[in-house]
Amino acid sequence: MAEKIKLLFRIGYAYHKAAFDPVIEYLMNDPKYDVYFSLDAEKKRYFWVLDIPYQQPIIDEWKKLGYRFTKEKKGFDIVITGDTLRDAPEYGKTLLCFLNHGTGIKNILYRNLAKFPDHRYQIFVEGPHRVKSLLSSPALGKNEVHLVGLPKLDFYFQGRFNDRESILRRWGLDPQKKTVLYAPTYKPTSLYDIKDDIFEQTKDFNLIIKLHPYSWMGKYAPHRQHRIYEKRVKKYKHAVLLPFEAYNIVPFYAVADTIISEASSTVFDFLALGKFGIVYDLPCDDLKHSDGEPLLEIDNREFLKGAFVHIQNGKQIYRAVEQALNPTQEMKEKAEVYRNELFYKLDGKATERFVKKMEELYYEGGHENVPEQ
């Protein structure tokens, strides 16, 4: 019997796993793989400086599904990660596969690649735009780019979350109503600006609020972000605030009729579903990193313009929802143009393409990250 391929899913944060779920299922059912997991970054911050690991409850649940966790880094033939690694050399010589935990318009990927020009990733991307953007970036370095589509959405396109009524009832919402999904990122964010309007303007609909996990953790964003919504949601029967543990947003994409966000990857993903969303415009001229580089790859005031509805304040939410639920023919045609530019084969088979290409690279050899070189 051939020796099994030893593979590690380096998850980092629990919410990264949503991007891996279809790939995890696929590889765990393939007998030629010996699959392991690590979860090494999940922490909550208390009293402004105290970081407490928040791993064991999550790991315990995943162990019930047959996941094997390890703290080892070396000794794996393949490592799949949803983020770039500061400690990539510690994993030794390995095929280092980058499958982005969140697509979108932030430029963090390019910045991180530029910080470690000696690292070598096999970067698997969702569409033609990302291919062009990476290949034209001076940060690409030794990394290789492969177009496969977006495995994160495979379960959606396979119909895994088609029982809309069951999902809505589970969260105490009315299946007879249209559903608005509010999914702000933690920075730059709209959540401070529309903290009251998001509830008041959506009373005719279901409202699902899915905060970014960092909004709960206190390290990269203050605990005030989730407390604002925990306080307000109690007053509104039409609304639910998803808990920190609800890491996977894809089932909520399935039940949502429209989405509201600003620079989150959720807006990017939602376009792929053939639905129409709402973009909260940010003052992008002022959104810069400490070194002066823009925070976003694309000005969010221009992102998906003509297809998705853009708003500048919370009082515009109700009308924007109505427009997103009833898109014009012009909006539909523009959305199709964007979809073809940003995504590749939305057919529920991106995982198969990912694995096929990963195996080609592995068996061919010469594509590994080699720390000593």
Disulfide bonds with the S-S distance in Angstrom:
none
